[in-house]
């Protein structure tokens, strides 16, 4: 029972960590995309 509980907790923790890092990387990529778009418009204008 205890082993199953710790397994569940570690799985939840792993999912949480992956989601956090995924969100950070996703935001980073989005901001880069916005910056690139802005630069392209600025250069082409």
SULHUKA-V684866 format. One record per pair of residues at least 24 apart in sequence whose ideal C-beta (glycine too) atoms are under 10 Angstrom apart, sorted by the first residue. I is the first residue (numbers start at 1). J is the second residue. Records with the same first field share a line. If there is no record, write none. Layout:
I=J ; J
This chain:
none
